[in-house]
């Protein structure tokens, strides 16, 4: 959700207060940071509350927006942790994305078997049913069905 200029300024003040505290380790600077942190948190909460209430009130009419918001709050976005592998009796740790990809590729390639392509399976005696009956729709019927689609789902 977009935030107001006031909230952006509070967040900037909070970051600047934190930098000042880290630089000096002065207890008064820490109290200034805590004040800025609490104010930023309060403003963000006040801005988020009406937007969430609006989404909740409109959930029956616009369930797509509701579930989009819920799913955005549910998902945990995290990367792949470093991977430990044993190569020639030596433990190695993969840190970069390329190293992790190589370790995972080696692991999963060892799991799969390579079957020859020279012999195809025998399908005689297996009954195959054609599920489609190739219905043809007129443009008018298709348009009628399209107009009945609920776009908020």
Order of alpha helices (4+ residues) and beta strands (2+ residues): alpha-alpha-alpha-beta-beta-alpha-alpha
